[in-house]
Amino acid sequence: MEHTDAAQVAALVGALGAVLAVIPRDRFSPLAGLALLGLASAALDRSLVGDEDVRRLVTEPAGLALLGTGAVAAVGAAVPLVRWPAVVPLVLLAAAPFRVPVTVGSEEAFLLLPFYLLLASCVLALAYRVLRGDRPAAPPFLLALPLAAFVAFAAISFLWTWDEREGGVELAFFVFPFVAAFAVVARTPLAHWLPRALLGTVVALGVVFASVGLWQSQTRTVFFARDIEVANAYTTFFRVTSLFKDPSLYGRYLVVPIAVLLVVIVVRQDRSRQWVAAAALVAFLFWGLFYSYSQSSFVALFVVAFGVVLLGVGRRLRVVLLVCATVGTLAAAGYAAHAVEDRSAREVTSGRSRLVTVTLDAFEAAPIVGVGVGAQPRASAEESGRGSPGRNASHTTPLTVLAEGGLVGFALYLWVLGAAGWALVLVTRRDRTLGIGLAAVLLTLFVHALLYAGFFEDALTWGVLGIAAAVLASPPRSSAAPGAVEARSPGAPRVLAH
C-alpha cells in the first residue's frame, strides 16, 4: 500500500466525518461530515490503487471520460432525488446487491459501483435541499451514538492495523460509504407508500436473482466464480451463484425477500389472493435458493422463519412452537452427537473450528484494542503460522470484530446490536408490519453473518438501521398534523407526505 501516512490521516478524517454525519443536530455539520467521508474514501482509494493508476485516470482520455461520465451521471440522478427525496431508500436498495468486477491496482475486486454512484447522487440531493432551507430531522441518539462510536473506533484502529491494505479496503469501500448511506437514509422524509415499495423492490430483486440461478442450474453455467467452477467439477451437485461471486452471498439475497414475504403472510395476514401470491413467490425464491447449497443461508432462513411465525401467532401456538423447537433441537443434538462420534471437530465443522482457533489467536495478540480494521486474516496467519491470510478469515462477524477491535471494539459492537434491537421494538410499536419486517431482515443478516461474515459489509444492514432511524425521527402518525412531513421537506411534493 502506497502513502501509508496519508492513508492514516485519511482514516482519522473519516472518523471525524462519521461523527459529524450522524450526531450533530444542526443543518450544516452533517454535510461537512459527508464531505469528509468522501474525501477520506478518495484518499484511501489513492493509496490502494497507486500513483500510476491515479495518473492514468486523471491524464489519459479514457480516464477523464470515465470521471466526467460518472460526475454527469451523479448530478443527473440527483435532480429527481431533490424533487422526490422519499425515493432515496428505494434507489439505494435497488443498487445495493450489484457488485461490478474491476481491477484495483494489481488485483481484481468486486465493487459496489452502482451503489457508490447513486449514493453520491443522494448526498448531492440532500445537500441541495439543506442549502435551500430544508431541515431534515437528525437520526435519534439511540442509533447515532453507537454507530458513530463503532465507526470512529474502526477508523482509528487503522493507525495500528496489521494489514494496511485490507484495512484501507474495509474503510474506503464499505464502512465510510455505508455510514454515509445511513446518514442520508435517516434524513429521508417518509412516505406512506414506502413499506410496500421496499417490499416490492426487494422481492423483485430476489426474483431476478433466483431466475438467473435456476437458469445456471439448467445450463451448468457460473459467473464470476472460478473456484466454484472447479469445485462443481468434483461434486455430484452443481452450486450456482446467480449474479454474485459466491453462492452464500446469492443465498443471502434470496433469504431476505423470503423473510419479508413471510412477514406479509404470517403477521399482516392480507386477503387470500395476496396470501396466495406471496406464498407462490416464497416457493419460487426457495427453489432458486436450493441450488445455492448454502448452509449459512438455510440456517438463516430457518431462524428467521421461526422468529416471524413466533411473533405472528397467538400465545397458545407460541407455546406449542417453543416446545416443538426444544424437542427438535434436543433430537437433532442427539443425532449429531451419534453421527460425529470418533470424528475430529475440524472434520465435523468443515474446518470452521480451526478458523475459530486461529481467530482467537489473533485476539490474544492484542486483546484490548485488537489487531486493527481488516487485519484479522493476516494476524491469524502470523500468530498461528498456518497458511496464508486468505485461508484464515474467520467467516464469523462477532469473532472478526473481537480480533480486530479487541474488547473495546466488541463492546461497541454489542452496543450497536442492543441499540438496533431496541430501535426496532420502538418502530414496531408505531407500525407493527414495518417493524417486524425490518427486524426479519436484520435477523437474517445477523444469523447469516455468524456463518459467512459480512454483517457491516452489507449495505442492507445500514439501510435497515437508516429506515428505523427515519421512522423514529419522524412524528408519530397519530400525533402528526396534516402536512407535518412536508414541513420537514418544503421541496417535497404533497403526495410524499402522510
C-alpha positions, -999 to 999 in steps of 0.1 A, spaced: 0 0 0 14 34 -10 14 66 11 6 48 44 10 80 64 -15 98 41 -39 69 45 -37 71 82 -46 108 81 -75 99 58 -87 73 83 -88 99 110 -106 123 87 -131 96 80 -136 90 118 -144 127 123 -167 126 92 -187 97 106 -192 116 139 -203 148 122 -225 129 97 -248 113 123 -246 131 156 -250 169 153 -285 184 152 -277 215 131 -281 218 94 -246 221 81 -224 198 103 -238 166 87 -230 180 52 -194 186 64 -193 151 78 -205 136 45 -179 156 26 -151 144 50 -163 108 45 -160 113 7 -125 128 10 -113 101 33 -126 74 9 -109 91 -21 -76 94 -2 -77 58 8 -85 48 -28 -55 66 -40 -32 48 -16 -48 14 -26 -46 18 -64 -12 35 -65 1 66 -82 4 51 -117 -32 42 -119 -43 76 -105 -21 93 -131 -38 74 -159 -72 82 -145 -66 120 -144 -45 124 -175 -55 99 -202 -86 105 -223 -103 72 -212 -98 80 -175 -110 116 -179 -141 104 -199 -149 79 -171 -146 106 -144 -167 130 -165 -194 105 -172 -196 95 -136 -199 131 -125 -226 139 -150 -245 107 -141 -243 116 -103 -255 151 -109 -282 140 -133 -295 114 -109 -296 139 -81 -321 162 -99 -351 139 -94 -340 130 -59 -343 167 -50 -379 167 -62 -388 133 -47 -365 127 -18 -387 99 -4 -374 75 -31 -339 76 -17 -342 43 2 -356 26 -28 -328 38 -51 -301 27 -27 -318 -7 -21 -321 -14 -58 -283 -8 -62 -271 -25 -30 -266 -61 -43 -248 -53 -75 -210 -58 -75 -190 -50 -106 -157 -67 -112 -129 -41 -117 -92 -41 -115 -79 -21 -84 -42 -17 -87 -28 -52 -94 -59 -71 -81 -94 -78 -93 -121 -67 -69 -159 -67 -69 -171 -32 -60 -205 -17 -55 -200 8 -82 -238 14 -90 -244 19 -52 -215 44 -49 -227 64 -79 -263 66 -66 -251 73 -30 -232 103 -44 -264 115 -61 -283 111 -28 -257 131 -9 -258 159 -36 -296 160 -34 -296 162 4 -270 190 3 -291 209 -22 -322 205 -1 -304 217 31 -288 247 14 -323 256 1 -336 257 37 -348 222 44 -341 210 80 -343 172 79 -346 155 113 -313 140 126 -312 103 134 -320 97 171 -292 94 195 -303 58 203 -287 47 169 -264 77 161 -242 74 192 -233 37 190 -229 37 152 -206 68 153 -186 53 181 -182 20 164 -172 35 130 -149 61 146 -131 33 166 -128 11 135 -113 41 115 -89 50 143 -77 13 146 -62 18 111 -33 35 129 -22 2 144 -37 -23 119 -16 -53 110 -28 -51 74 -29 -16 59 -42 -28 26 -72 -48 38 -79 -21 64 -80 5 37 -103 -16 15 -127 -21 45 -129 16 53 -129 30 18 -153 6 1 -176 -4 30 -175 14 63 -173 50 51 -198 47 22 -223 28 43 -222 52 73 -228 80 47 -258 60 34 -271 56 69 -269 94 74 -287 101 42 -315 75 46 -321 85 82 -328 120 70 -352 109 43 -388 122 45 -411 93 49 -440 84 26 -470 62 33 -462 40 3 -425 34 13 -430 0 31 -449 -15 1 -423 -1 -23 -394 -15 -3 -412 -49 -2 -418 -48 -40 -382 -38 -47 -365 -65 -25 -389 -92 -39 -383 -81 -75 -345 -83 -69 -349 -118 -54 -370 -130 -84 -343 -118 -108 -315 -134 -88 -335 -167 -85 -343 -167 -122 -307 -164 -131 -297 -190 -106 -322 -215 -119 -310 -209 -155 -275 -216 -143 -286 -248 -127 -300 -260 -160 -272 -248 -183 -243 -256 -158 -230 -221 -161 -214 -200 -133 -204 -163 -135 -175 -146 -116 -166 -177 -96 -137 -198 -109 -133 -215 -76 -169 -227 -77 -165 -239 -112 -136 -261 -101 -155 -274 -71 -185 -282 -92 -163 -304 -114 -156 -326 -84 -190 -329 -68 -223 -347 -76 -243 -314 -72 -239 -281 -90 -238 -249 -70 -249 -217 -86 -240 -181 -78 -265 -161 -100 -251 -126 -104 -227 -129 -74 -193 -143 -69 -203 -166 -40 -232 -190 -35 -237 -179 1 -240 -142 -10 -265 -153 -35 -284 -172 -8 -284 -142 15 -302 -121 -11 -329 -148 -15 -334 -154 22 -341 -116 27 -371 -114 3 -384 -147 17 -382 -133 52 -403 -102 43 -428 -122 24 -432 -145 55 -440 -113 74 -467 -105 49 -482 -140 52 -479 -146 89 -481 -111 105 -500 -89 81 -525 -117 70 -537 -99 39 -566 -111 17 -564 -146 4 -554 -136 -31 -524 -116 -18 -516 -145 6 -515 -170 -24 -493 -146 -44 -469 -142 -15 -468 -180 -9 -461 -186 -46 -432 -161 -45 -418 -178 -15 -419 -211 -32 -401 -197 -63 -374 -180 -43 -368 -211 -22 -365 -231 -55 -337 -207 -65 -322 -209 -30 -320 -247 -31 -293 -247 -58 -270 -224 -38 -264 -253 -14 -255 -226 11 -257 -239 46 -254 -205 62 -284 -193 41 -306 -223 51 -297 -218 88 -306 -181 85 -339 -190 68 -348 -215 95 -341 -190 123 -359 -160 107 -389 -182 97 -392 -195 133 -389 -159 146 -416 -145 123 -440 -173 130 -434 -169 167 -444 -133 166 -473 -138 143 -493 -165 161 -512 -164 193 -500 -173 228 -511 -209 228 -495 -217 194 -464 -199 206 -460 -223 235 -465 -252 211 -439 -239 187 -414 -234 216 -420 -269 228 -416 -284 194 -384 -264 188 -370 -276 221 -378 -312 213 -364 -309 178 -332 -293 190 -326 -320 215 -333 -347 190 -310 -331 164 -283 -327 190 -285 -363 200 -284 -375 163 -255 -352 156 -236 -365 187 -240 -400 174 -231 -391 138 -199 -373 147 -186 -400 171 -149 -406 167 -145 -377 142 -124 -346 149 -140 -312 155 -123 -299 124 -138 -326 102 -172 -322 117 -173 -285 112 -157 -285 77 -127 -266 91 -147 -239 109 -133 -250 143 -98 -243 130 -109 -208 119 -123 -201 154 -90 -212 169 -68 -190 147 -91 -161 152 -88 -164 189 -50 -165 184 -53 -131 167 -74 -118 196 -49 -129 222 -22 -110 203 -40 -77 211 -69 -83 234 -78 -47 244 -79 -28 211 -74 -56 186 -52 -60 156 -69 -33 137 -95 -30 110 -93 -56 82 -63 -73 98 -78 -105 113 -68 -129 85 -32 -117 84 -29 -116 122 -43 -151 124 -19 -164 98 11 -148 115 1 -158 150 -8 -194 142 18 -199 115 -8 -218 94 -14 -208 58 -19 -175 40 -43 -147 52 -69 -158 27 -72 -192 43 -76 -177 78 -106 -154 75 -129 -162 104 -162 -161 84 -179 -151 117 -186 -114 123 -185 -114 162 -151 -132 161 -138 -109 135 -149 -79 155 -133 -94 186 -100 -99 169 -99 -66 150 -113 -44 177 -104 -62 209 -126 -59 239 -132 -22 232 -145 -29 197 -165 -59 208 -182 -38 235 -191 -12 208 -204 -39 186 -227 -52 214 -239 -16 219 -248 -13 182 -267 -46 184 -286 -36 215 -295 -2 202 -306 -17 169 -328 -42 187 -345 -16 209 -349 8 179 -368 -19 160 -390 -25 191 -399 12 190 -406 11 153 -428 -20 157 -449 -1 183 -456 25 156 -460 2 127 -462 -35 135 -457 -48 100 -428 -25 91 -411 -30 124 -412 -68 122 -402 -67 85 -371 -47 93 -364 -69 122 -367 -100 100 -342 -86 75 -317 -76 103 -321 -110 119 -314 -127 86 -282 -107 81 -271 -112 116 -275 -150 116 -260 -153 81 -230 -133 93 -224 -158 121 -215 -184 95 -204 -163 65 -195 -129 79 -203 -96 61 -227 -80 86 -212 -45 85 -200 -51 49 -236 -54 36 -255 -22 27 -288 -38 38 -276 -37 74 -271 0 73 -303 5 53 -324 -12 79 -309 10 106 -313 41 85 -350 34 79 -355 27 116 -338 60 124 -360 78 99 -392 63 114 -381 73 149 -371 108 139 -405 115 123 -436 124 142 -459 95 151 -488 93 127 -514 96 154 -500 129 166 -486 143 134 -507 171 119 -515 171 82 -486 183 63 -461 176 91 -438 157 68 -440 185 42 -427 209 69 -396 187 71 -391 189 34 -405 220 17 -394 209 -17 -411 175 -15 -444 170 -34 -476 167 -14 -480 131 -24 -449 122 -4 -464 133 29 -485 113 53 
